[in-house]
């Protein structure tokens, strides 16, 4: 950002559009840390609760409470505006499979992406897909992982949440399921465009959907002859199934995306599954880089229309 008036200092609370934050650190245009930035200074700011769109004005306030209240009120007004624009007649992707003759329908979308540039490219690609039968309306767009607020907005407007290179936290996924909100996650813009085209044309194919069935934490490591490294785990929730895929997470980052279970044991016995609250030994095909504290996320892939 560029400071226009006053001086921005480390420790300042601020409001920027519908988000807020506290300046944790400042860096000049050479990447060097600085304590304050006077007018006309280009500066990188660390400390946003969420990333605002490019062009947003940042205003410093006196205390944290003021920042949070102002940001929340602005966010609420943005949601109300989006709902008013969404109107009453909305459809999901599945409803597009049987369009009514001669009637224009609206598909309302909540878009979330990893970066502002990705978000703009995604919105631009999607906005070009509407035709005489279907009008695409983006009711909300934002940067960052999908939140409960995104799901509730989609629920209120009978919309669909599209996520690009972002995560759907487990607790948010549960809310989406309760609210009956469809959340679609993508990593390639081409896939988003093709999915939307098929939906608009009424030709959508059965799609593969991930369902997380359990999570286990690595508590110890063992080297077993003819097997390799085995992770001694404690099942935190759900169950670990022998036929499931496993995603290895370390402090929230994905180390291994789609590994098969080579061995699943309770003590010395091979088992088909291990339930929550029990310990087990897990070996994966093609991956041995475990560390204590890693989380193994077991999931299955299903097809649904």
C-alpha positions as CSV (number, residue, x, y, z in Angstrom):
1,X,0.0,0.0,0.0
2,X,1.0,3.7,-0.2
3,X,0.5,6.0,2.8
4,X,-1.4,9.1,1.8
5,X,-2.0,10.9,5.0
6,X,-0.4,10.7,8.5
7,X,2.1,8.2,9.6
8,X,1.5,4.4,9.8
9,X,3.3,2.7,12.7
10,X,3.8,-0.8,14.0
11,X,1.1,-1.5,16.5
12,X,-1.6,0.6,14.9
13,X,-5.1,-0.8,14.7
14,X,-6.8,-0.3,11.3
15,X,-9.9,-0.9,9.2
16,X,-9.7,-1.7,5.5
17,X,-13.1,-2.2,3.8
18,X,-14.8,-5.1,5.5
19,X,-11.7,-6.3,7.3
20,X,-9.5,-5.1,10.1
21,X,-6.2,-5.8,11.7
22,X,-3.2,-4.6,13.7
23,X,0.1,-3.6,12.1
24,X,2.4,-6.5,13.1
25,X,5.3,-5.4,10.9
26,X,6.2,-3.0,8.1
27,X,8.6,-3.4,5.2
28,X,9.8,-0.8,2.7
29,X,10.0,-1.2,-1.0
30,X,13.4,-2.9,-0.6
31,X,12.0,-5.5,1.8
32,X,13.7,-4.0,4.9
33,X,11.7,-3.8,8.2
34,X,10.8,-0.3,9.3
35,X,9.0,1.0,12.4
36,X,6.9,3.7,10.7
37,X,5.8,4.9,7.2
38,X,5.3,8.6,6.6
39,X,3.1,10.0,3.7
40,X,4.0,9.0,0.1
41,X,5.8,5.8,1.4
42,X,5.1,2.5,-0.4
43,X,5.0,-0.2,2.3
44,X,4.1,-3.8,2.9
45,X,1.8,-4.3,5.9
46,X,1.5,-7.6,7.9
47,X,-1.4,-8.0,10.2
48,X,-4.7,-8.2,8.2
49,X,-7.4,-10.5,9.6
50,X,-8.5,-11.1,5.9
51,X,-7.1,-9.8,2.7
52,X,-9.1,-6.9,1.2
53,X,-9.5,-6.3,-2.6
54,X,-7.0,-4.1,-4.3
55,X,-7.9,-0.4,-4.1
56,X,-9.4,-0.6,-0.6
57,X,-8.6,2.4,1.6
58,X,-7.0,1.6,5.0
59,X,-7.9,3.9,8.0
60,X,-6.1,3.8,11.4
61,X,-8.3,3.8,14.5
62,X,-7.6,4.2,18.2
63,X,-8.4,0.7,19.5
64,X,-9.1,-2.9,18.5
65,X,-12.8,-2.7,19.5
66,X,-13.4,0.2,17.1
67,X,-11.7,-1.7,14.3
68,X,-13.7,-4.9,14.8
69,X,-17.1,-3.1,15.2
70,X,-16.6,-1.0,12.1
71,X,-15.4,-3.9,10.0
72,X,-18.3,-6.1,11.1
73,X,-20.9,-3.4,10.3
74,X,-19.4,-2.9,6.9
75,X,-19.4,-6.7,6.3
76,X,-23.1,-6.9,7.4
77,X,-24.1,-4.1,5.0
78,X,-22.2,-5.9,2.2
79,X,-24.1,-9.1,2.9
80,X,-27.4,-7.3,2.9
81,X,-26.6,-5.6,-0.4
82,X,-25.6,-9.0,-1.9
83,X,-28.8,-10.6,-0.8
84,X,-30.9,-7.7,-2.2
85,X,-29.2,-8.1,-5.5
86,X,-29.6,-11.8,-5.5
87,X,-33.4,-11.5,-5.5
88,X,-35.7,-14.4,-4.8
89,X,-35.4,-16.7,-7.8
90,X,-32.2,-18.7,-7.6
91,X,-31.1,-22.2,-8.7
92,X,-28.3,-24.6,-8.0
93,X,-26.2,-26.3,-10.6
94,X,-28.3,-29.4,-10.4
95,X,-31.5,-27.4,-11.2
96,X,-29.9,-26.3,-14.4
97,X,-30.1,-29.8,-15.7
98,X,-33.8,-29.3,-16.5
99,X,-34.2,-25.6,-17.6
100,X,-37.7,-24.3,-18.2
101,X,-38.4,-23.4,-21.8
102,X,-38.1,-19.7,-22.6
103,X,-37.3,-18.7,-19.0
104,X,-34.0,-17.0,-18.0
105,X,-32.6,-18.3,-14.7
106,X,-30.0,-16.9,-12.4
107,X,-27.2,-18.8,-10.8
108,X,-25.8,-17.0,-7.7
109,X,-22.2,-17.7,-6.7
110,X,-20.0,-17.0,-3.8
111,X,-16.4,-16.9,-5.0
112,X,-13.3,-17.4,-2.8
113,X,-9.7,-17.6,-4.1
114,X,-6.1,-17.7,-2.7
115,X,-5.0,-14.3,-4.2
116,X,-6.7,-11.1,-5.5
117,X,-5.3,-11.8,-9.0
118,X,-6.7,-15.4,-9.0
119,X,-10.0,-14.0,-7.8
120,X,-10.2,-11.4,-10.6
121,X,-9.3,-14.0,-13.2
122,X,-11.8,-16.5,-11.9
123,X,-14.6,-13.9,-11.9
124,X,-13.7,-12.7,-15.3
125,X,-13.8,-16.3,-16.7
126,X,-17.1,-17.2,-15.1
127,X,-18.9,-13.9,-16.0
128,X,-18.4,-14.7,-19.7
129,X,-20.3,-18.0,-19.5
130,X,-23.9,-16.8,-19.2
131,X,-26.2,-17.2,-22.1
132,X,-29.8,-16.5,-23.0
133,X,-31.0,-19.2,-20.6
134,X,-28.8,-18.5,-17.6
135,X,-27.6,-15.4,-15.9
136,X,-24.6,-15.8,-13.6
137,X,-24.5,-13.4,-10.7
138,X,-21.5,-13.2,-8.3
139,X,-23.1,-12.1,-5.0
140,X,-19.9,-12.1,-3.0
141,X,-16.2,-12.4,-3.8
142,X,-13.2,-12.6,-1.4
143,X,-9.7,-13.8,-0.7
144,X,-8.9,-16.6,1.8
145,X,-10.3,-19.9,3.0
146,X,-14.0,-20.6,2.9
147,X,-15.7,-19.3,6.1
148,X,-19.0,-20.0,7.8
149,X,-20.1,-16.5,6.8
150,X,-19.6,-17.5,3.1
151,X,-21.7,-20.6,3.6
152,X,-24.5,-18.7,5.4
153,X,-24.6,-16.1,2.6
154,X,-24.9,-18.8,0.0
155,X,-27.6,-20.5,2.1
156,X,-29.6,-17.2,2.4
157,X,-29.4,-16.6,-1.4
158,X,-29.7,-20.3,-2.4
159,X,-26.3,-19.9,-4.0
160,X,-23.2,-22.1,-4.7
161,X,-19.8,-21.6,-3.1
162,X,-16.8,-21.8,-5.5
163,X,-13.4,-22.1,-4.0
164,X,-10.2,-21.8,-6.0
165,X,-6.9,-22.9,-4.3
166,X,-8.5,-22.4,-0.9
167,X,-9.4,-24.8,1.9
168,X,-12.7,-25.8,3.3
169,X,-12.2,-26.2,7.1
170,X,-13.9,-29.3,8.6
171,X,-16.1,-27.2,10.9
172,X,-17.3,-25.1,7.9
173,X,-17.9,-28.2,5.9
174,X,-20.3,-29.4,8.6
175,X,-22.2,-26.1,8.5
176,X,-22.5,-26.4,4.7
177,X,-23.9,-29.9,5.1
178,X,-26.4,-28.7,7.7
179,X,-27.5,-25.8,5.5
180,X,-27.6,-27.8,2.3
181,X,-25.1,-25.5,0.6
182,X,-23.0,-26.9,-2.3
183,X,-19.3,-26.1,-2.0
184,X,-17.1,-26.8,-5.0
185,X,-13.3,-26.7,-4.7
186,X,-11.0,-26.3,-7.7
187,X,-7.3,-25.9,-8.4
188,X,-7.4,-25.1,-12.1
189,X,-9.5,-22.3,-13.6
190,X,-10.1,-24.4,-16.7
191,X,-11.9,-27.0,-14.5
192,X,-14.2,-24.3,-13.1
193,X,-15.1,-23.0,-16.5
194,X,-15.7,-26.5,-18.0
195,X,-17.9,-27.4,-15.0
196,X,-20.0,-24.3,-15.4
197,X,-20.3,-24.8,-19.1
198,X,-21.6,-28.4,-18.6
199,X,-24.1,-27.1,-15.9
200,X,-25.4,-24.4,-18.2
201,X,-25.8,-26.8,-21.1
202,X,-27.5,-29.3,-18.8
203,X,-24.8,-31.9,-19.5
204,X,-23.1,-32.1,-16.1
205,X,-21.4,-35.4,-15.5
206,X,-21.3,-37.3,-12.2
207,X,-18.5,-35.7,-10.2
208,X,-16.0,-37.1,-7.8
209,X,-16.4,-35.7,-4.2
210,X,-14.1,-36.1,-1.3
211,X,-15.5,-37.2,2.1
212,X,-13.2,-37.0,5.1
213,X,-13.9,-40.0,7.3
214,X,-11.3,-39.7,10.0
215,X,-8.2,-38.0,11.3
216,X,-5.2,-39.4,13.3
217,X,-2.2,-37.8,14.9
218,X,1.3,-39.2,14.7
219,X,2.6,-39.9,18.2
220,X,5.7,-42.0,17.5
221,X,7.8,-43.5,14.6
222,X,9.0,-47.1,14.2
223,X,11.2,-48.7,11.6
224,X,9.8,-52.2,10.7
225,X,11.8,-54.7,8.5
226,X,10.3,-55.2,5.0
227,X,7.7,-52.5,5.7
228,X,9.7,-49.3,6.3
229,X,8.7,-46.4,8.5
230,X,5.5,-47.0,10.4
231,X,3.7,-44.1,12.2
232,X,2.3,-44.9,15.6
233,X,-1.0,-42.9,15.6
234,X,-3.9,-42.0,17.8
235,X,-7.3,-41.6,16.0
236,X,-8.6,-38.2,16.9
237,X,-12.0,-38.4,15.2
238,X,-14.0,-40.7,12.8
239,X,-12.1,-43.8,11.7
240,X,-9.1,-44.8,9.6
241,X,-10.2,-47.3,6.9
242,X,-7.7,-49.6,5.2
243,X,-9.1,-48.8,1.8
244,X,-9.2,-45.0,2.2
245,X,-6.8,-42.4,0.8
246,X,-4.6,-40.5,3.2
247,X,-3.5,-36.9,3.2
248,X,-0.5,-36.0,5.4
249,X,-0.7,-32.6,7.0
250,X,2.0,-30.8,9.0
251,X,0.9,-27.5,10.7
252,X,-1.9,-27.2,8.2
253,X,0.3,-27.7,5.1
254,X,-0.2,-30.7,2.8
255,X,2.9,-32.9,2.5
256,X,1.3,-35.8,0.7
257,X,-2.0,-35.5,-1.1
258,X,-3.3,-38.9,-2.1
259,X,-1.4,-41.8,-0.5
260,X,-2.7,-45.4,-0.1
261,X,-2.4,-47.3,3.2
262,X,0.2,-50.1,2.8
263,X,-0.3,-51.4,6.4
264,X,-2.9,-50.7,9.2
265,X,-2.3,-52.6,12.4
266,X,-3.7,-52.7,16.0
267,X,-0.7,-54.0,18.0
268,X,0.5,-56.9,15.8
269,X,-2.8,-57.6,14.0
270,X,-3.8,-56.4,10.6
271,X,-7.2,-54.7,10.7
272,X,-9.6,-53.2,8.2
273,X,-10.3,-50.0,10.3
274,X,-9.5,-48.3,13.5
275,X,-12.1,-46.1,15.3
276,X,-11.8,-42.9,17.2
277,X,-10.0,-43.1,20.6
278,X,-7.8,-46.1,19.6
279,X,-4.1,-46.3,18.7
280,X,-2.8,-47.9,15.5
281,X,0.2,-48.3,13.3
282,X,0.0,-46.8,9.7
283,X,2.4,-47.3,6.8
284,X,1.8,-45.5,3.5
285,X,2.8,-46.4,0.0
286,X,5.6,-44.2,-1.3
287,X,5.8,-41.9,1.8
288,X,7.9,-42.3,4.9
289,X,8.6,-38.6,5.8
290,X,6.5,-38.6,9.0
291,X,7.2,-36.5,12.0
292,X,5.5,-36.5,15.4
293,X,2.5,-34.2,15.4
294,X,1.6,-34.8,11.8
295,X,-2.1,-35.3,11.1
296,X,-3.2,-38.1,8.8
297,X,-6.5,-37.3,7.2
298,X,-8.3,-40.3,5.8
299,X,-10.8,-39.7,3.0
300,X,-12.8,-41.6,0.4
301,X,-13.8,-40.4,-3.1
302,X,-17.4,-40.8,-4.2
303,X,-19.2,-40.1,-7.4
304,X,-22.4,-38.0,-7.3
305,X,-24.5,-36.2,-9.8
